[in-house]
Amino acid sequence: MNSTKTENLFLRFFLILMQQNDSSLRFYICKMNEMNSFQHLLEMCRKQNTKACLLFYKMFSQRVYNTCLRIVNHRMEAEEIMQEVFLKTFDTLSYFSGDEKAMQGFIGKIAINKSIDRLRRKNSTLLFLDDMEIDIAEPMEELDNENMKIELIKEKMKLLPPGYRLVLTLHLIEEMNYEEIAQQLSIKSSTVRSQYVRGIRRLREELKEKNHNR
């Protein structure tokens, strides 16, 4: 799909989305369900069908936005990145083959890449230079999620320095292992592990302060 055409299409269906009510799309969703939904949806998106693109957007936009927001920690930037993610996704649909679950992984990787690129542009020292590798032989520390609300953990993660927040987000929420994170960030897995340990400790301090102030 031509990138200029993709941008025009995205702008068109985004404007329509602002004017649509949910009932107008429910009819289309029901129609899609009658046609082996997701594969047909992809095919219609490749043909730049506006309603299909709207439905695709509604299926994945919240997940994409949440991923971007957790990484960049800025609502307006997360919205901007989300638009870039969908532009990239629609521009590469012709190369995609898979089901809805595969698309979640596909579009999730684009969201992570775009968000990390934004962080790199803002702060070139963000992504953990090798000379920060210390304490890598220490045992791992994990959070006791049973005694803490997940939403509280996510909220406190926003207060962490960007580097710690990024590693914790990719490992705890995006469920990437150390090797995958290291490859994503072009650093050593031992550096990722060190940053994760430090990040967990800092997060524990934030959570203890929250409990102490109650």
Contacts in CASP RR format, 6 or more apart in sequence:
PFRMAT RR
TARGET T0000
AUTHOR 0000-0000-0000
METHOD contacts of the structure
MODEL  1
MNSTKTENLFLRFFLILMQQNDSSLRFYICKMNEMNSFQHLLEMCRKQNT
KACLLFYKMFSQRVYNTCLRIVNHRMEAEEIMQEVFLKTFDTLSYFSGDE
KAMQGFIGKIAINKSIDRLRRKNSTLLFLDDMEIDIAEPMEELDNENMKI
ELIKEKMKLLPPGYRLVLTLHLIEEMNYEEIAQQLSIKSSTVRSQYVRGI
RRLREELKEKNHNR
1 46 0 8 1.000
1 48 0 8 1.000
1 90 0 8 1.000
1 91 0 8 1.000
1 92 0 8 1.000
1 93 0 8 1.000
1 94 0 8 1.000
2 91 0 8 1.000
3 87 0 8 1.000
3 91 0 8 1.000
5 48 0 8 1.000
6 87 0 8 1.000
6 90 0 8 1.000
6 91 0 8 1.000
7 87 0 8 1.000
9 48 0 8 1.000
9 50 0 8 1.000
9 53 0 8 1.000
9 90 0 8 1.000
10 53 0 8 1.000
10 83 0 8 1.000
10 86 0 8 1.000
10 87 0 8 1.000
10 90 0 8 1.000
12 50 0 8 1.000
13 50 0 8 1.000
13 53 0 8 1.000
13 54 0 8 1.000
13 57 0 8 1.000
14 57 0 8 1.000
14 83 0 8 1.000
16 50 0 8 1.000
16 54 0 8 1.000
17 54 0 8 1.000
17 57 0 8 1.000
17 58 0 8 1.000
20 54 0 8 1.000
25 51 0 8 1.000
25 54 0 8 1.000
25 55 0 8 1.000
25 58 0 8 1.000
28 51 0 8 1.000
28 52 0 8 1.000
28 54 0 8 1.000
28 55 0 8 1.000
29 55 0 8 1.000
32 40 0 8 1.000
32 41 0 8 1.000
32 52 0 8 1.000
32 55 0 8 1.000
38 99 0 8 1.000
38 100 0 8 1.000
38 103 0 8 1.000
39 99 0 8 1.000
41 52 0 8 1.000
41 55 0 8 1.000
41 56 0 8 1.000
42 56 0 8 1.000
42 93 0 8 1.000
42 96 0 8 1.000
42 103 0 8 1.000
44 51 0 8 1.000
44 52 0 8 1.000
45 52 0 8 1.000
45 53 0 8 1.000
45 56 0 8 1.000
45 90 0 8 1.000
45 93 0 8 1.000
46 93 0 8 1.000
46 94 0 8 1.000
53 90 0 8 1.000
57 86 0 8 1.000
59 100 0 8 1.000
60 103 0 8 1.000
60 104 0 8 1.000
60 107 0 8 1.000
61 82 0 8 1.000
61 86 0 8 1.000
63 104 0 8 1.000
63 107 0 8 1.000
63 108 0 8 1.000
64 82 0 8 1.000
64 85 0 8 1.000
64 86 0 8 1.000
64 107 0 8 1.000
64 108 0 8 1.000
64 111 0 8 1.000
65 78 0 8 1.000
65 79 0 8 1.000
65 82 0 8 1.000
67 108 0 8 1.000
67 111 0 8 1.000
67 112 0 8 1.000
67 115 0 8 1.000
67 174 0 8 1.000
68 77 0 8 1.000
68 78 0 8 1.000
68 79 0 8 1.000
68 81 0 8 1.000
68 82 0 8 1.000
68 85 0 8 1.000
68 111 0 8 1.000
68 114 0 8 1.000
68 115 0 8 1.000
69 75 0 8 1.000
69 78 0 8 1.000
70 154 0 8 1.000
70 157 0 8 1.000
70 165 0 8 1.000
70 169 0 8 1.000
70 173 0 8 1.000
71 112 0 8 1.000
71 115 0 8 1.000
71 116 0 8 1.000
71 119 0 8 1.000
71 165 0 8 1.000
71 166 0 8 1.000
71 169 0 8 1.000
72 78 0 8 1.000
72 81 0 8 1.000
72 115 0 8 1.000
72 118 0 8 1.000
72 119 0 8 1.000
73 158 0 8 1.000
73 162 0 8 1.000
73 165 0 8 1.000
77 118 0 8 1.000
78 115 0 8 1.000
81 111 0 8 1.000
81 114 0 8 1.000
81 115 0 8 1.000
81 118 0 8 1.000
82 111 0 8 1.000
84 114 0 8 1.000
85 107 0 8 1.000
85 108 0 8 1.000
85 110 0 8 1.000
85 111 0 8 1.000
85 114 0 8 1.000
88 110 0 8 1.000
88 114 0 8 1.000
89 106 0 8 1.000
89 107 0 8 1.000
89 110 0 8 1.000
96 102 0 8 1.000
96 103 0 8 1.000
96 106 0 8 1.000
108 174 0 8 1.000
112 170 0 8 1.000
112 174 0 8 1.000
112 184 0 8 1.000
113 184 0 8 1.000
116 127 0 8 1.000
116 166 0 8 1.000
116 184 0 8 1.000
116 185 0 8 1.000
119 126 0 8 1.000
119 127 0 8 1.000
119 162 0 8 1.000
119 166 0 8 1.000
120 126 0 8 1.000
120 127 0 8 1.000
123 162 0 8 1.000
126 162 0 8 1.000
126 163 0 8 1.000
126 166 0 8 1.000
127 163 0 8 1.000
127 166 0 8 1.000
127 185 0 8 1.000
127 186 0 8 1.000
127 187 0 8 1.000
128 163 0 8 1.000
128 167 0 8 1.000
128 185 0 8 1.000
128 187 0 8 1.000
128 191 0 8 1.000
128 192 0 8 1.000
128 195 0 8 1.000
130 187 0 8 1.000
130 188 0 8 1.000
130 191 0 8 1.000
132 191 0 8 1.000
132 194 0 8 1.000
132 195 0 8 1.000
133 188 0 8 1.000
133 190 0 8 1.000
133 191 0 8 1.000
133 194 0 8 1.000
134 194 0 8 1.000
135 194 0 8 1.000
135 197 0 8 1.000
135 198 0 8 1.000
136 190 0 8 1.000
136 193 0 8 1.000
136 194 0 8 1.000
136 197 0 8 1.000
138 197 0 8 1.000
140 193 0 8 1.000
140 196 0 8 1.000
140 197 0 8 1.000
140 200 0 8 1.000
141 197 0 8 1.000
141 200 0 8 1.000
141 201 0 8 1.000
141 204 0 8 1.000
142 200 0 8 1.000
143 153 0 8 1.000
143 172 0 8 1.000
143 200 0 8 1.000
143 203 0 8 1.000
143 204 0 8 1.000
143 207 0 8 1.000
145 153 0 8 1.000
148 207 0 8 1.000
152 207 0 8 1.000
152 210 0 8 1.000
153 203 0 8 1.000
153 207 0 8 1.000
154 173 0 8 1.000
156 203 0 8 1.000
156 206 0 8 1.000
156 207 0 8 1.000
156 210 0 8 1.000
157 165 0 8 1.000
157 168 0 8 1.000
157 169 0 8 1.000
157 203 0 8 1.000
158 165 0 8 1.000
159 206 0 8 1.000
160 168 0 8 1.000
160 199 0 8 1.000
160 202 0 8 1.000
160 203 0 8 1.000
160 206 0 8 1.000
161 202 0 8 1.000
163 195 0 8 1.000
164 195 0 8 1.000
164 198 0 8 1.000
164 199 0 8 1.000
164 202 0 8 1.000
164 203 0 8 1.000
166 185 0 8 1.000
167 181 0 8 1.000
167 192 0 8 1.000
167 195 0 8 1.000
167 196 0 8 1.000
167 199 0 8 1.000
168 196 0 8 1.000
168 199 0 8 1.000
168 200 0 8 1.000
168 203 0 8 1.000
170 176 0 8 1.000
170 180 0 8 1.000
170 181 0 8 1.000
170 184 0 8 1.000
171 177 0 8 1.000
171 178 0 8 1.000
171 181 0 8 1.000
171 192 0 8 1.000
171 196 0 8 1.000
176 184 0 8 1.000
178 189 0 8 1.000
178 192 0 8 1.000
178 193 0 8 1.000
178 196 0 8 1.000
179 189 0 8 1.000
181 189 0 8 1.000
181 192 0 8 1.000
182 188 0 8 1.000
182 189 0 8 1.000
182 191 0 8 1.000
182 192 0 8 1.000
185 192 0 8 1.000
END
